[in-house]
């Protein structure tokens, strides 16, 4: 489901990315944009991504996650009292 949401947001569009400098295994973390729209924000807002509090550059991501959780959006609808995702490996 998360992959489908990401695909719907970015498929066929030109993206721009801003690396954060963090790496997980061999993958670099980045903020993804289409125009001014931040895909990271959109996925957190829809309840399909977490804001990593220890590493987040943006308080906005934390606020969006809290709103998604309170509204039981996305995966929060199924796991309202716990994180429905694996812990990040930073």
PDB file with one MODEL, atoms N, CA, C and O in Angstrom:
MODEL        1
ATOM      1  N   UNK A   1       0.817  -1.192   0.000  1.00  0.00           N
ATOM      2  CA  UNK A   1       0.000   0.000   0.000  1.00  0.00           C
ATOM      3  C   UNK A   1       0.866   1.264   0.000  1.00  0.00           C
ATOM      4  O   UNK A   1       0.581   2.219  -0.723  1.00  0.00           O
ATOM      5  N   UNK A   2       1.931   1.260   0.820  1.00  0.00           N
ATOM      6  CA  UNK A   2       2.806   2.427   0.864  1.00  0.00           C
ATOM      7  C   UNK A   2       3.457   2.641  -0.494  1.00  0.00           C
ATOM      8  O   UNK A   2       3.556   3.772  -0.970  1.00  0.00           O
ATOM      9  N   UNK A   3       3.900   1.553  -1.118  1.00  0.00           N
ATOM     10  CA  UNK A   3       4.521   1.675  -2.440  1.00  0.00           C
ATOM     11  C   UNK A   3       3.541   2.255  -3.447  1.00  0.00           C
ATOM     12  O   UNK A   3       3.925   3.077  -4.279  1.00  0.00           O
ATOM     13  N   UNK A   4       2.290   1.842  -3.384  1.00  0.00           N
ATOM     14  CA  UNK A   4       1.278   2.363  -4.308  1.00  0.00           C
ATOM     15  C   UNK A   4       1.058   3.853  -4.073  1.00  0.00           C
ATOM     16  O   UNK A   4       0.920   4.615  -5.029  1.00  0.00           O
ATOM     17  N   UNK A   5       1.024   4.275  -2.803  1.00  0.00           N
ATOM     18  CA  UNK A   5       0.851   5.713  -2.498  1.00  0.00           C
ATOM     19  C   UNK A   5       2.027   6.511  -3.053  1.00  0.00           C
ATOM     20  O   UNK A   5       1.836   7.566  -3.658  1.00  0.00           O
ATOM     21  N   UNK A   6       3.241   6.010  -2.847  1.00  0.00           N
ATOM     22  CA  UNK A   6       4.426   6.697  -3.372  1.00  0.00           C
ATOM     23  C   UNK A   6       4.369   6.768  -4.887  1.00  0.00           C
ATOM     24  O   UNK A   6       4.644   7.811  -5.481  1.00  0.00           O
ATOM     25  N   UNK A   7       4.014   5.661  -5.502  1.00  0.00           N
ATOM     26  CA  UNK A   7       3.929   5.601  -6.958  1.00  0.00           C
ATOM     27  C   UNK A   7       2.921   6.620  -7.479  1.00  0.00           C
ATOM     28  O   UNK A   7       3.193   7.320  -8.454  1.00  0.00           O
ATOM     29  N   UNK A   8       1.757   6.704  -6.833  1.00  0.00           N
ATOM     30  CA  UNK A   8       0.728   7.655  -7.259  1.00  0.00           C
ATOM     31  C   UNK A   8       1.213   9.098  -7.168  1.00  0.00           C
ATOM     32  O   UNK A   8       0.824   9.936  -7.981  1.00  0.00           O
ATOM     33  N   UNK A   9       2.050   9.388  -6.194  1.00  0.00           N
ATOM     34  CA  UNK A   9       2.548  10.752  -6.022  1.00  0.00           C
ATOM     35  C   UNK A   9       3.629  11.132  -7.030  1.00  0.00           C
ATOM     36  O   UNK A   9       3.701  12.283  -7.461  1.00  0.00           O
ATOM     37  N   UNK A  10       4.476  10.160  -7.411  1.00  0.00           N
ATOM     38  CA  UNK A  10       5.650  10.532  -8.206  1.00  0.00           C
ATOM     39  C   UNK A  10       5.713   9.976  -9.622  1.00  0.00           C
ATOM     40  O   UNK A  10       6.486  10.477 -10.439  1.00  0.00           O
ATOM     41  N   UNK A  11       4.926   8.961  -9.931  1.00  0.00           N
ATOM     42  CA  UNK A  11       5.053   8.322 -11.237  1.00  0.00           C
ATOM     43  C   UNK A  11       4.866   9.309 -12.384  1.00  0.00           C
ATOM     44  O   UNK A  11       3.890  10.057 -12.425  1.00  0.00           O
ATOM     45  N   UNK A  12       5.815   9.297 -13.310  1.00  0.00           N
ATOM     46  CA  UNK A  12       5.742  10.129 -14.499  1.00  0.00           C
ATOM     47  C   UNK A  12       6.084  11.588 -14.275  1.00  0.00           C
ATOM     48  O   UNK A  12       5.933  12.403 -15.184  1.00  0.00           O
ATOM     49  N   UNK A  13       6.543  11.934 -13.077  1.00  0.00           N
ATOM     50  CA  UNK A  13       6.846  13.335 -12.770  1.00  0.00           C
ATOM     51  C   UNK A  13       8.351  13.516 -12.578  1.00  0.00           C
ATOM     52  O   UNK A  13       9.065  12.572 -12.241  1.00  0.00           O
ATOM     53  N   UNK A  14       8.808  14.719 -12.794  1.00  0.00           N
ATOM     54  CA  UNK A  14      10.208  15.039 -12.548  1.00  0.00           C
ATOM     55  C   UNK A  14      10.356  15.358 -11.068  1.00  0.00           C
ATOM     56  O   UNK A  14       9.661  16.221 -10.532  1.00  0.00           O
ATOM     57  N   UNK A  15      11.270  14.650 -10.418  1.00  0.00           N
ATOM     58  CA  UNK A  15      11.491  14.883  -8.996  1.00  0.00           C
ATOM     59  C   UNK A  15      12.831  15.569  -8.775  1.00  0.00           C
ATOM     60  O   UNK A  15      13.720  15.551  -9.627  1.00  0.00           O
ATOM     61  N   UNK A  16      12.941  16.171  -7.606  1.00  0.00           N
ATOM     62  CA  UNK A  16      14.199  16.760  -7.155  1.00  0.00           C
ATOM     63  C   UNK A  16      14.403  16.230  -5.745  1.00  0.00           C
ATOM     64  O   UNK A  16      13.434  16.027  -5.013  1.00  0.00           O
ATOM     65  N   UNK A  17      15.636  16.007  -5.364  1.00  0.00           N
ATOM     66  CA  UNK A  17      15.866  15.494  -4.021  1.00  0.00           C
ATOM     67  C   UNK A  17      16.950  16.270  -3.303  1.00  0.00           C
ATOM     68  O   UNK A  17      17.849  16.840  -3.922  1.00  0.00           O
ATOM     69  N   UNK A  18      16.846  16.279  -1.981  1.00  0.00           N
ATOM     70  CA  UNK A  18      17.805  16.967  -1.122  1.00  0.00           C
ATOM     71  C   UNK A  18      18.322  15.944  -0.110  1.00  0.00           C
ATOM     72  O   UNK A  18      17.610  15.608   0.837  1.00  0.00           O
ATOM     73  N   UNK A  19      19.542  15.445  -0.293  1.00  0.00           N
ATOM     74  CA  UNK A  19      20.084  14.464   0.649  1.00  0.00           C
ATOM     75  C   UNK A  19      20.210  15.054   2.053  1.00  0.00           C
ATOM     76  O   UNK A  19      20.533  16.231   2.215  1.00  0.00           O
ATOM     77  N   UNK A  20      19.954  14.227   3.061  1.00  0.00           N
ATOM     78  CA  UNK A  20      20.085  14.672   4.442  1.00  0.00           C
ATOM     79  C   UNK A  20      21.478  14.403   4.994  1.00  0.00           C
ATOM     80  O   UNK A  20      21.861  14.949   6.028  1.00  0.00           O
ATOM     81  N   UNK A  21      22.233  13.557   4.295  1.00  0.00           N
ATOM     82  CA  UNK A  21      23.556  13.176   4.780  1.00  0.00           C
ATOM     83  C   UNK A  21      23.529  11.904   5.609  1.00  0.00           C
ATOM     84  O   UNK A  21      24.582  11.391   5.988  1.00  0.00           O
ATOM     85  N   UNK A  22      22.343  11.388   5.895  1.00  0.00           N
ATOM     86  CA  UNK A  22      22.204  10.149   6.662  1.00  0.00           C
ATOM     87  C   UNK A  22      22.135   8.962   5.717  1.00  0.00           C
ATOM     88  O   UNK A  22      21.629   9.064   4.599  1.00  0.00           O
ATOM     89  N   UNK A  23      22.659   7.825   6.191  1.00  0.00           N
ATOM     90  CA  UNK A  23      22.617   6.608   5.384  1.00  0.00           C
ATOM     91  C   UNK A  23      22.066   5.467   6.222  1.00  0.00           C
ATOM     92  O   UNK A  23      22.324   5.376   7.422  1.00  0.00           O
ATOM     93  N   UNK A  24      21.302   4.597   5.571  1.00  0.00           N
ATOM     94  CA  UNK A  24      20.835   3.357   6.159  1.00  0.00           C
ATOM     95  C   UNK A  24      21.355   2.262   5.243  1.00  0.00           C
ATOM     96  O   UNK A  24      20.954   2.169   4.083  1.00  0.00           O
ATOM     97  N   UNK A  25      22.252   1.432   5.770  1.00  0.00           N
ATOM     98  CA  UNK A  25      22.950   0.445   4.952  1.00  0.00           C
ATOM     99  C   UNK A  25      23.598   1.181   3.771  1.00  0.00           C
ATOM    100  O   UNK A  25      24.433   2.060   3.987  1.00  0.00           O
ATOM    101  N   UNK A  26      23.239   0.848   2.552  1.00  0.00           N
ATOM    102  CA  UNK A  26      23.817   1.516   1.383  1.00  0.00           C
ATOM    103  C   UNK A  26      22.886   2.563   0.782  1.00  0.00           C
ATOM    104  O   UNK A  26      23.170   3.097  -0.290  1.00  0.00           O
ATOM    105  N   UNK A  27      21.793   2.861   1.451  1.00  0.00           N
ATOM    106  CA  UNK A  27      20.829   3.828   0.929  1.00  0.00           C
ATOM    107  C   UNK A  27      20.989   5.168   1.638  1.00  0.00           C
ATOM    108  O   UNK A  27      21.102   5.221   2.863  1.00  0.00           O
ATOM    109  N   UNK A  28      20.999   6.241   0.867  1.00  0.00           N
ATOM    110  CA  UNK A  28      21.082   7.588   1.435  1.00  0.00           C
ATOM    111  C   UNK A  28      19.678   8.140   1.631  1.00  0.00           C
ATOM    112  O   UNK A  28      18.809   7.990   0.772  1.00  0.00           O
ATOM    113  N   UNK A  29      19.471   8.782   2.774  1.00  0.00           N
ATOM    114  CA  UNK A  29      18.171   9.399   3.055  1.00  0.00           C
ATOM    115  C   UNK A  29      18.103  10.749   2.363  1.00  0.00           C
ATOM    116  O   UNK A  29      19.097  11.471   2.282  1.00  0.00           O
ATOM    117  N   UNK A  30      16.913  11.082   1.861  1.00  0.00           N
ATOM    118  CA  UNK A  30      16.729  12.366   1.179  1.00  0.00           C
ATOM    119  C   UNK A  30      15.287  12.832   1.290  1.00  0.00           C
ATOM    120  O   UNK A  30      14.373  12.036   1.505  1.00  0.00           O
ATOM    121  N   UNK A  31      15.104  14.125   1.141  1.00  0.00           N
ATOM    122  CA  UNK A  31      13.770  14.694   0.987  1.00  0.00           C
ATOM    123  C   UNK A  31      13.486  14.748  -0.505  1.00  0.00           C
ATOM    124  O   UNK A  31      14.326  15.199  -1.284  1.00  0.00           O
ATOM    125  N   UNK A  32      12.314  14.294  -0.905  1.00  0.00           N
ATOM    126  CA  UNK A  32      11.934  14.224  -2.312  1.00  0.00           C
ATOM    127  C   UNK A  32      10.885  15.295  -2.592  1.00  0.00           C
ATOM    128  O   UNK A  32       9.930  15.446  -1.830  1.00  0.00           O
ATOM    129  N   UNK A  33      11.059  16.034  -3.679  1.00  0.00           N
ATOM    130  CA  UNK A  33      10.142  17.113  -4.041  1.00  0.00           C
ATOM    131  C   UNK A  33       9.663  16.975  -5.477  1.00  0.00           C
ATOM    132  O   UNK A  33      10.406  16.535  -6.354  1.00  0.00           O
ATOM    133  N   UNK A  34       8.421  17.353  -5.703  1.00  0.00           N
ATOM    134  CA  UNK A  34       7.874  17.580  -7.040  1.00  0.00           C
ATOM    135  C   UNK A  34       7.394  19.019  -6.999  1.00  0.00           C
ATOM    136  O   UNK A  34       6.389  19.330  -6.360  1.00  0.00           O
ATOM    137  N   UNK A  35       8.109  19.886  -7.676  1.00  0.00           N
ATOM    138  CA  UNK A  35       7.837  21.315  -7.537  1.00  0.00           C
ATOM    139  C   UNK A  35       8.088  21.704  -6.092  1.00  0.00           C
ATOM    140  O   UNK A  35       9.172  21.459  -5.562  1.00  0.00           O
ATOM    141  N   UNK A  36       7.102  22.305  -5.451  1.00  0.00           N
ATOM    142  CA  UNK A  36       7.229  22.686  -4.040  1.00  0.00           C
ATOM    143  C   UNK A  36       6.657  21.640  -3.096  1.00  0.00           C
ATOM    144  O   UNK A  36       6.777  21.776  -1.878  1.00  0.00           O
ATOM    145  N   UNK A  37       6.038  20.600  -3.641  1.00  0.00           N
ATOM    146  CA  UNK A  37       5.426  19.547  -2.833  1.00  0.00           C
ATOM    147  C   UNK A  37       6.492  18.589  -2.306  1.00  0.00           C
ATOM    148  O   UNK A  37       7.228  17.987  -3.088  1.00  0.00           O
ATOM    149  N   UNK A  38       6.578  18.447  -0.989  1.00  0.00           N
ATOM    150  CA  UNK A  38       7.521  17.519  -0.366  1.00  0.00           C
ATOM    151  C   UNK A  38       6.823  16.165  -0.211  1.00  0.00           C
ATOM    152  O   UNK A  38       5.858  16.036   0.543  1.00  0.00           O
ATOM    153  N   UNK A  39       7.315  15.174  -0.923  1.00  0.00           N
ATOM    154  CA  UNK A  39       6.715  13.842  -0.893  1.00  0.00           C
ATOM    155  C   UNK A  39       6.832  13.227   0.497  1.00  0.00           C
ATOM    156  O   UNK A  39       5.920  12.528   0.937  1.00  0.00           O
ATOM    157  N   UNK A  40       7.930  13.474   1.192  1.00  0.00           N
ATOM    158  CA  UNK A  40       8.104  12.972   2.549  1.00  0.00           C
ATOM    159  C   UNK A  40       6.961  13.462   3.434  1.00  0.00           C
ATOM    160  O   UNK A  40       6.367  12.679   4.175  1.00  0.00           O
ATOM    161  N   UNK A  41       6.654  14.765   3.357  1.00  0.00           N
ATOM    162  CA  UNK A  41       5.557  15.339   4.143  1.00  0.00           C
ATOM    163  C   UNK A  41       4.236  14.673   3.793  1.00  0.00           C
ATOM    164  O   UNK A  41       3.445  14.348   4.679  1.00  0.00           O
ATOM    165  N   UNK A  42       3.999  14.470   2.510  1.00  0.00           N
ATOM    166  CA  UNK A  42       2.731  13.887   2.066  1.00  0.00           C
ATOM    167  C   UNK A  42       2.555  12.468   2.594  1.00  0.00           C
ATOM    168  O   UNK A  42       1.464  12.105   3.032  1.00  0.00           O
ATOM    169  N   UNK A  43       3.615  11.659   2.559  1.00  0.00           N
ATOM    170  CA  UNK A  43       3.511  10.281   3.049  1.00  0.00           C
ATOM    171  C   UNK A  43       3.290  10.236   4.558  1.00  0.00           C
ATOM    172  O   UNK A  43       2.526   9.404   5.046  1.00  0.00           O
ATOM    173  N   UNK A  44       3.952  11.124   5.300  1.00  0.00           N
ATOM    174  CA  UNK A  44       3.739  11.195   6.750  1.00  0.00           C
ATOM    175  C   UNK A  44       2.316  11.663   7.035  1.00  0.00           C
ATOM    176  O   UNK A  44       1.643  11.115   7.908  1.00  0.00           O
ATOM    177  N   UNK A  45       1.858  12.673   6.302  1.00  0.00           N
ATOM    178  CA  UNK A  45       0.509  13.220   6.492  1.00  0.00           C
ATOM    179  C   UNK A  45      -0.566  12.160   6.232  1.00  0.00           C
ATOM    180  O   UNK A  45      -1.596  12.138   6.906  1.00  0.00           O
ATOM    181  N   UNK A  46      -0.323  11.282   5.251  1.00  0.00           N
ATOM    182  CA  UNK A  46      -1.292  10.234   4.922  1.00  0.00           C
ATOM    183  C   UNK A  46      -1.190   9.031   5.861  1.00  0.00           C
ATOM    184  O   UNK A  46      -2.004   8.111   5.787  1.00  0.00           O
ATOM    185  N   UNK A  47      -0.191   9.041   6.742  1.00  0.00           N
ATOM    186  CA  UNK A  47      -0.037   7.943   7.689  1.00  0.00           C
ATOM    187  C   UNK A  47       0.733   6.759   7.141  1.00  0.00           C
ATOM    188  O   UNK A  47       0.589   5.644   7.642  1.00  0.00           O
ATOM    189  N   UNK A  48       1.556   6.983   6.110  1.00  0.00           N
ATOM    190  CA  UNK A  48       2.313   5.896   5.500  1.00  0.00           C
ATOM    191  C   UNK A  48       3.817   6.025   5.677  1.00  0.00           C
ATOM    192  O   UNK A  48       4.582   5.303   5.038  1.00  0.00           O
ATOM    193  N   UNK A  49       4.250   6.947   6.546  1.00  0.00           N
ATOM    194  CA  UNK A  49       5.669   7.090   6.863  1.00  0.00           C
ATOM    195  C   UNK A  49       5.784   7.711   8.253  1.00  0.00           C
ATOM    196  O   UNK A  49       4.864   8.382   8.720  1.00  0.00           O
ATOM    197  N   UNK A  50       6.915   7.482   8.906  1.00  0.00           N
ATOM    198  CA  UNK A  50       7.184   8.025  10.231  1.00  0.00           C
ATOM    199  C   UNK A  50       8.147   9.196  10.167  1.00  0.00           C
ATOM    200  O   UNK A  50       9.002   9.267   9.284  1.00  0.00           O
ATOM    201  N   UNK A  51       7.999  10.104  11.103  1.00  0.00           N
ATOM    202  CA  UNK A  51       9.002  11.148  11.314  1.00  0.00           C
ATOM    203  C   UNK A  51      10.010  10.573  12.297  1.00  0.00           C
ATOM    204  O   UNK A  51       9.636  10.182  13.403  1.00  0.00           O
ATOM    205  N   UNK A  52      11.269  10.514  11.917  1.00  0.00           N
ATOM    206  CA  UNK A  52      12.298  10.001  12.808  1.00  0.00           C
ATOM    207  C   UNK A  52      12.715  11.141  13.716  1.00  0.00           C
ATOM    208  O   UNK A  52      13.463  12.030  13.310  1.00  0.00           O
ATOM    209  N   UNK A  53      12.230  11.111  14.939  1.00  0.00           N
ATOM    210  CA  UNK A  53      12.402  12.244  15.843  1.00  0.00           C
ATOM    211  C   UNK A  53      13.859  12.581  16.140  1.00  0.00           C
ATOM    212  O   UNK A  53      14.209  13.758  16.224  1.00  0.00           O
ATOM    213  N   UNK A  54      14.699  11.593  16.297  1.00  0.00           N
ATOM    214  CA  UNK A  54      16.087  11.841  16.639  1.00  0.00           C
ATOM    215  C   UNK A  54      16.856  12.483  15.483  1.00  0.00           C
ATOM    216  O   UNK A  54      17.865  13.153  15.705  1.00  0.00           O
ATOM    217  N   UNK A  55      16.390  12.284  14.267  1.00  0.00           N
ATOM    218  CA  UNK A  55      17.138  12.737  13.099  1.00  0.00           C
ATOM    219  C   UNK A  55      16.386  13.746  12.240  1.00  0.00           C
ATOM    220  O   UNK A  55      16.942  14.278  11.279  1.00  0.00           O
ATOM    221  N   UNK A  56      15.135  14.011  12.577  1.00  0.00           N
ATOM    222  CA  UNK A  56      14.312  14.850  11.710  1.00  0.00           C
ATOM    223  C   UNK A  56      14.830  16.281  11.658  1.00  0.00           C
ATOM    224  O   UNK A  56      15.106  16.895  12.688  1.00  0.00           O
ATOM    225  N   UNK A  57      14.955  16.798  10.443  1.00  0.00           N
ATOM    226  CA  UNK A  57      15.348  18.189  10.251  1.00  0.00           C
ATOM    227  C   UNK A  57      14.141  19.107  10.403  1.00  0.00           C
ATOM    228  O   UNK A  57      14.289  20.322  10.534  1.00  0.00           O
ATOM    229  N   UNK A  58      12.967  18.530  10.386  1.00  0.00           N
ATOM    230  CA  UNK A  58      11.765  19.329  10.316  1.00  0.00           C
ATOM    231  C   UNK A  58      10.777  18.996  11.428  1.00  0.00           C
ATOM    232  O   UNK A  58      10.301  17.865  11.530  1.00  0.00           O
ATOM    233  N   UNK A  59      10.477  19.976  12.247  1.00  0.00           N
ATOM    234  CA  UNK A  59       9.426  19.802  13.255  1.00  0.00           C
ATOM    235  C   UNK A  59       8.089  19.547  12.566  1.00  0.00           C
ATOM    236  O   UNK A  59       7.190  18.934  13.142  1.00  0.00           O
ATOM    237  N   UNK A  60       7.967  20.020  11.330  1.00  0.00           N
ATOM    238  CA  UNK A  60       6.738  19.836  10.574  1.00  0.00           C
ATOM    239  C   UNK A  60       6.409  18.356  10.399  1.00  0.00           C
ATOM    240  O   UNK A  60       5.243  17.974  10.499  1.00  0.00           O
ATOM    241  N   UNK A  61       7.416  17.511  10.138  1.00  0.00           N
ATOM    242  CA  UNK A  61       7.167  16.085   9.978  1.00  0.00           C
ATOM    243  C   UNK A  61       6.589  15.479  11.250  1.00  0.00           C
ATOM    244  O   UNK A  61       5.692  14.638  11.190  1.00  0.00           O
ATOM    245  N   UNK A  62       7.097  15.902  12.390  1.00  0.00           N
ATOM    246  CA  UNK A  62       6.595  15.389  13.668  1.00  0.00           C
ATOM    247  C   UNK A  62       5.146  15.809  13.865  1.00  0.00           C
ATOM    248  O   UNK A  62       4.323  14.999  14.291  1.00  0.00           O
ATOM    249  N   UNK A  63       4.822  17.059  13.563  1.00  0.00           N
ATOM    250  CA  UNK A  63       3.440  17.540  13.688  1.00  0.00           C
ATOM    251  C   UNK A  63       2.510  16.795  12.736  1.00  0.00           C
ATOM    252  O   UNK A  63       1.389  16.443  13.103  1.00  0.00           O
ATOM    253  N   UNK A  64       2.980  16.557  11.509  1.00  0.00           N
ATOM    254  CA  UNK A  64       2.154  15.834  10.534  1.00  0.00           C
ATOM    255  C   UNK A  64       1.892  14.402  10.994  1.00  0.00           C
ATOM    256  O   UNK A  64       0.788  13.883  10.825  1.00  0.00           O
ATOM    257  N   UNK A  65       2.912  13.762  11.576  1.00  0.00           N
ATOM    258  CA  UNK A  65       2.731  12.405  12.077  1.00  0.00           C
ATOM    259  C   UNK A  65       1.717  12.378  13.221  1.00  0.00           C
ATOM    260  O   UNK A  65       0.853  11.503  13.269  1.00  0.00           O
ATOM    261  N   UNK A  66       1.823  13.327  14.130  1.00  0.00           N
ATOM    262  CA  UNK A  66       0.895  13.375  15.262  1.00  0.00           C
ATOM    263  C   UNK A  66      -0.543  13.583  14.792  1.00  0.00           C
ATOM    264  O   UNK A  66      -1.468  12.992  15.348  1.00  0.00           O
ATOM    265  N   UNK A  67      -0.736  14.424  13.767  1.00  0.00           N
ATOM    266  CA  UNK A  67      -2.071  14.633  13.197  1.00  0.00           C
ATOM    267  C   UNK A  67      -2.594  13.359  12.540  1.00  0.00           C
ATOM    268  O   UNK A  67      -3.758  12.999  12.718  1.00  0.00           O
ATOM    269  N   UNK A  68      -1.735  12.677  11.781  1.00  0.00           N
ATOM    270  CA  UNK A  68      -2.139  11.434  11.115  1.00  0.00           C
ATOM    271  C   UNK A  68      -2.528  10.383  12.152  1.00  0.00           C
ATOM    272  O   UNK A  68      -3.516   9.668  11.981  1.00  0.00           O
ATOM    273  N   UNK A  69      -1.754  10.293  13.217  1.00  0.00           N
ATOM    274  CA  UNK A  69      -2.047   9.323  14.275  1.00  0.00           C
ATOM    275  C   UNK A  69      -3.366   9.664  14.956  1.00  0.00           C
ATOM    276  O   UNK A  69      -4.196   8.780  15.172  1.00  0.00           O
ATOM    277  N   UNK A  70      -3.570  10.944  15.301  1.00  0.00           N
ATOM    278  CA  UNK A  70      -4.809  11.368  15.961  1.00  0.00           C
ATOM    279  C   UNK A  70      -6.031  11.135  15.075  1.00  0.00           C
ATOM    280  O   UNK A  70      -7.114  10.819  15.568  1.00  0.00           O
ATOM    281  N   UNK A  71      -5.848  11.293  13.767  1.00  0.00           N
ATOM    282  CA  UNK A  71      -6.943  11.106  12.807  1.00  0.00           C
ATOM    283  C   UNK A  71      -7.072   9.659  12.342  1.00  0.00           C
ATOM    284  O   UNK A  71      -7.965   9.325  11.563  1.00  0.00           O
ATOM    285  N   UNK A  72      -6.163   8.795  12.829  1.00  0.00           N
ATOM    286  CA  UNK A  72      -6.146   7.371  12.455  1.00  0.00           C
ATOM    287  C   UNK A  72      -6.082   7.187  10.943  1.00  0.00           C
ATOM    288  O   UNK A  72      -6.826   6.403  10.355  1.00  0.00           O
ATOM    289  N   UNK A  73      -5.163   7.940  10.336  1.00  0.00           N
ATOM    290  CA  UNK A  73      -4.969   7.851   8.879  1.00  0.00           C
ATOM    291  C   UNK A  73      -3.960   6.763   8.540  1.00  0.00           C
ATOM    292  O   UNK A  73      -3.082   6.430   9.336  1.00  0.00           O
ATOM    293  N   UNK A  74      -4.106   6.225   7.347  1.00  0.00           N
ATOM    294  CA  UNK A  74      -3.152   5.243   6.849  1.00  0.00           C
ATOM    295  C   UNK A  74      -3.021   4.058   7.778  1.00  0.00           C
ATOM    296  O   UNK A  74      -4.013   3.491   8.237  1.00  0.00           O
ATOM    297  N   UNK A  75      -1.781   3.696   8.047  1.00  0.00           N
ATOM    298  CA  UNK A  75      -1.540   2.541   8.899  1.00  0.00           C
ATOM    299  C   UNK A  75      -1.897   2.791  10.358  1.00  0.00           C
ATOM    300  O   UNK A  75      -2.065   1.844  11.127  1.00  0.00           O
ATOM    301  N   UNK A  76      -2.014   4.063  10.748  1.00  0.00           N
ATOM    302  CA  UNK A  76      -2.437   4.372  12.118  1.00  0.00           C
ATOM    303  C   UNK A  76      -3.869   3.902  12.366  1.00  0.00           C
ATOM    304  O   UNK A  76      -4.257   3.709  13.518  1.00  0.00           O
ATOM    305  N   UNK A  77      -4.652   3.716  11.321  1.00  0.00           N
ATOM    306  CA  UNK A  77      -6.021   3.217  11.473  1.00  0.00           C
ATOM    307  C   UNK A  77      -6.012   1.802  12.044  1.00  0.00           C
ATOM    308  O   UNK A  77      -6.949   1.397  12.733  1.00  0.00           O
ATOM    309  N   UNK A  78      -4.958   1.061  11.756  1.00  0.00           N
ATOM    310  CA  UNK A  78      -4.862  -0.326  12.206  1.00  0.00           C
ATOM    311  C   UNK A  78      -4.056  -0.479  13.478  1.00  0.00           C
ATOM    312  O   UNK A  78      -4.236  -1.446  14.217  1.00  0.00           O
ATOM    313  N   UNK A  79      -3.161   0.473  13.743  1.00  0.00           N
ATOM    314  CA  UNK A  79      -2.278   0.404  14.905  1.00  0.00           C
ATOM    315  C   UNK A  79      -2.281   1.744  15.639  1.00  0.00           C
ATOM    316  O   UNK A  79      -1.237   2.392  15.712  1.00  0.00           O
ATOM    317  N   UNK A  80      -3.411   2.177  16.183  1.00  0.00           N
ATOM    318  CA  UNK A  80      -3.483   3.535  16.749  1.00  0.00           C
ATOM    319  C   UNK A  80      -2.628   3.761  17.988  1.00  0.00           C
ATOM    320  O   UNK A  80      -2.279   4.903  18.287  1.00  0.00           O
ATOM    321  N   UNK A  81      -2.282   2.706  18.715  1.00  0.00           N
ATOM    322  CA  UNK A  81      -1.542   2.885  19.961  1.00  0.00           C
ATOM    323  C   UNK A  81      -0.086   2.465  19.891  1.00  0.00           C
ATOM    324  O   UNK A  81       0.599   2.415  20.912  1.00  0.00           O
ATOM    325  N   UNK A  82       0.386   2.163  18.696  1.00  0.00           N
ATOM    326  CA  UNK A  82       1.786   1.758  18.553  1.00  0.00           C
ATOM    327  C   UNK A  82       2.300   2.140  17.183  1.00  0.00           C
ATOM    328  O   UNK A  82       1.525   2.464  16.283  1.00  0.00           O
ATOM    329  N   UNK A  83       3.601   2.102  17.033  1.00  0.00           N
ATOM    330  CA  UNK A  83       4.196   2.383  15.729  1.00  0.00           C
ATOM    331  C   UNK A  83       3.942   1.184  14.816  1.00  0.00           C
ATOM    332  O   UNK A  83       4.329   0.062  15.145  1.00  0.00           O
ATOM    333  N   UNK A  84       3.306   1.410  13.691  1.00  0.00           N
ATOM    334  CA  UNK A  84       3.017   0.293  12.785  1.00  0.00           C
ATOM    335  C   UNK A  84       4.168  -0.023  11.845  1.00  0.00           C
ATOM    336  O   UNK A  84       3.997  -0.773  10.884  1.00  0.00           O
ATOM    337  N   UNK A  85       5.332   0.540  12.112  1.00  0.00           N
ATOM    338  CA  UNK A  85       6.466   0.406  11.217  1.00  0.00           C
ATOM    339  C   UNK A  85       7.657  -0.145  11.972  1.00  0.00           C
ATOM    340  O   UNK A  85       7.690  -0.090  13.202  1.00  0.00           O
ATOM    341  N   UNK A  86       8.623  -0.667  11.267  1.00  0.00           N
ATOM    342  CA  UNK A  86       9.879  -1.096  11.873  1.00  0.00           C
ATOM    343  C   UNK A  86      10.662   0.133  12.305  1.00  0.00           C
ATOM    344  O   UNK A  86      10.541   1.197  11.699  1.00  0.00           O
ATOM    345  N   UNK A  87      11.453  -0.014  13.338  1.00  0.00           N
ATOM    346  CA  UNK A  87      12.319   1.079  13.776  1.00  0.00           C
ATOM    347  C   UNK A  87      13.389   1.337  12.715  1.00  0.00           C
ATOM    348  O   UNK A  87      13.931   0.387  12.151  1.00  0.00           O
ATOM    349  N   UNK A  88      13.699   2.586  12.438  1.00  0.00           N
ATOM    350  CA  UNK A  88      14.774   2.869  11.470  1.00  0.00           C
ATOM    351  C   UNK A  88      16.117   2.414  12.021  1.00  0.00           C
ATOM    352  O   UNK A  88      16.323   2.389  13.234  1.00  0.00           O
ATOM    353  N   UNK A  89      17.021   2.056  11.133  1.00  0.00           N
ATOM    354  CA  UNK A  89      18.338   1.567  11.538  1.00  0.00           C
ATOM    355  C   UNK A  89      19.387   2.627  11.314  1.00  0.00           C
ATOM    356  O   UNK A  89      20.177   2.531  10.375  1.00  0.00           O
ATOM    357  N   UNK A  90      19.409   3.636  12.161  1.00  0.00           N
ATOM    358  CA  UNK A  90      20.405   4.703  12.060  1.00  0.00           C
ATOM    359  C   UNK A  90      21.515   4.443  13.048  1.00  0.00           C
ATOM    360  O   UNK A  90      22.464   5.223  13.131  1.00  0.00           O
TER     361      UNK A  90
ENDMDL
END
